[in-house]
Amino acid sequence: MKNKHLISPMDFSKEELNGIFELAEKIISNPKEFSHICDGQILATLFYEPSTRTRFSFEAAMMRLGGKILGFSEPNSTSSAKGETLADTIRMVSIYSDIIAMRHPKEGSAKVASMYSSVPVINAGDGGHQHPTQTLTDLLTIKSQKGTLEGHKIGLCGDLKNGRTVQSLIAAMSRYEGTEFVLISPKELVIPEYIREEVLKRNNISFKEVENIEEVIDELDILYMTRIQKERFFNEEEYLRLKDSYILDNEKMAKAKEDMIVMHPLPRVNEIATEVDDDKRAVYFKQAEYGMYVRMALIVKLLGVM
């Protein structure tokens, strides 16, 4: 996997993914063993779009491996504000670093970056398109919490139209036997047609689409909540009308299976009531922790330092 780019979760085979998860589990069990494995290596974090968890988890991952970081979280403070192209920025940054993690609001930007970089590029989110390291985080969470990646009925709830995390997860989990999806959203925010046709139907994946979470929550092994994404709306009135479509609370959780887990890529707004945080089935903060470990494993694999 040395020097590969990660643009889409489908860039890696199931065997390569298993290798990342196995390494992540080794890091979790003995982090000190890996604390100097990236000594002398530099990660560049290029965040053209706001982020807390993804940027911090990449930076924490590299520092916990003994490496160093450089980068920005405000593009207006860089030469892009002067009109520098993304291609030229990547050419320059790949001179100064050994690996790049980039988030950008434009779909396809990570692919463009990979074409001009002399070091591995990790897509940390490109518009409403892909978010592969969140998908790796989600897969590791499911594997760790449920014991396997096969045979789960997964409810995806919220903004499925703009949610890059759910679209990437659908593509990734469609590779595992026995996966079923329940797609829960308002009619205005249903899954894009290309996901429905090119991923679900083409691969004969069982799925159904509903608007009411309460009518299906008792069927689910995994409930993946997402926020209604204000930044993806051009019309604020429509956002305000839809933003409270789904709020998971203890009353709804009482109808769910005892071993169902609740996931969320975070940040949440109000789609999960804080009272749910104390439920043992709520694993979204643990999920964020898994994100750091899976990024540690990914960095090690792409740099080829072991």
Buried (B, 14 or more C-beta within 10 A) or exposed (E): BEEBBBBBBBBBEEEEBBBBBEBBBBBBEEEEEBBEBBEEBBBBBBBBBEBEBBBBBBBBBBBBBBBBBEBBBEBEEBEBEEEEEBEEBBBBBBEEBBBBBBBBBEEEBBBBBBEBBBBBBBBBBBBBBBBBBBBBBBBBBBBBBBEEBBEBBBBBBBBBBBBBBBBBBBBBBBBBEEBBBBBBBBEEBBBBEEBBEEBBEEEEBEBEBBEEBEEBBEBBBBBBBBBBBEEBBEEEEEBEEBBEBBBBEEEBBEEBBEEBBBBBBBEBEEBBBEEBEEBEBBBBEBBBBBBBBBBBBBBBBBBEBE
